[in-house]
Amino acid sequence: MQKWMKSVAGGAIASGNTERLARAFQGMAKAPPGFGGWAAFCATGAARAQAGDFDGAKAQCKACHTRFQVRYHATLRDLKWP
């Protein structure tokens, strides 16, 4: 999953393209079991990106990372995605 995140989500952020970022959030929304709230972060991020709020969308990335980073690293980092 890390490779997908870096290439798809990271690429969207690096380009500043809110349409790409919205699609990345939509792709991430199908969260693995046990990560309650993940889909909500993605939905909010996608909505903000679609509205052209790049900084607001990026804030959802940070909020999700803050909440899930430790468990993500332990369980999902090497998961093939999607």
Secondary structure as the mmCIF struct_conf table of DSSP 4:
data_model
#
loop_
_struct_conf.conf_type_id
_struct_conf.id
_struct_conf.beg_label_comp_id
_struct_conf.beg_label_asym_id
_struct_conf.beg_label_seq_id
_struct_conf.end_label_comp_id
_struct_conf.end_label_asym_id
_struct_conf.end_label_seq_id
HELX_RH_AL_P HELX_RH_AL_P1 GLN A 2 TRP A 4
HELX_RH_PI_P HELX_RH_PI_P1 MET A 5 ALA A 9
HELX_RH_AL_P HELX_RH_AL_P2 GLY A 10 SER A 15
TURN_TY1_P TURN_TY1_P1 GLY A 16 GLY A 16
HELX_RH_AL_P HELX_RH_AL_P3 THR A 18 MET A 28
TURN_TY1_P TURN_TY1_P2 ALA A 29 ALA A 29
BEND BEND1 LYS A 30 LYS A 30
HELX_LH_PP_P HELX_LH_PP_P1 ALA A 31 PRO A 32
TURN_TY1_P TURN_TY1_P3 PRO A 33 GLY A 34
TURN_TY1_P TURN_TY1_P4 GLY A 36 GLY A 37
HELX_RH_AL_P HELX_RH_AL_P4 TRP A 38 GLN A 50
TURN_TY1_P TURN_TY1_P5 ALA A 51 GLY A 52
HELX_RH_AL_P HELX_RH_AL_P5 PHE A 54 THR A 75
TURN_TY1_P TURN_TY1_P6 LEU A 76 ASP A 78
#
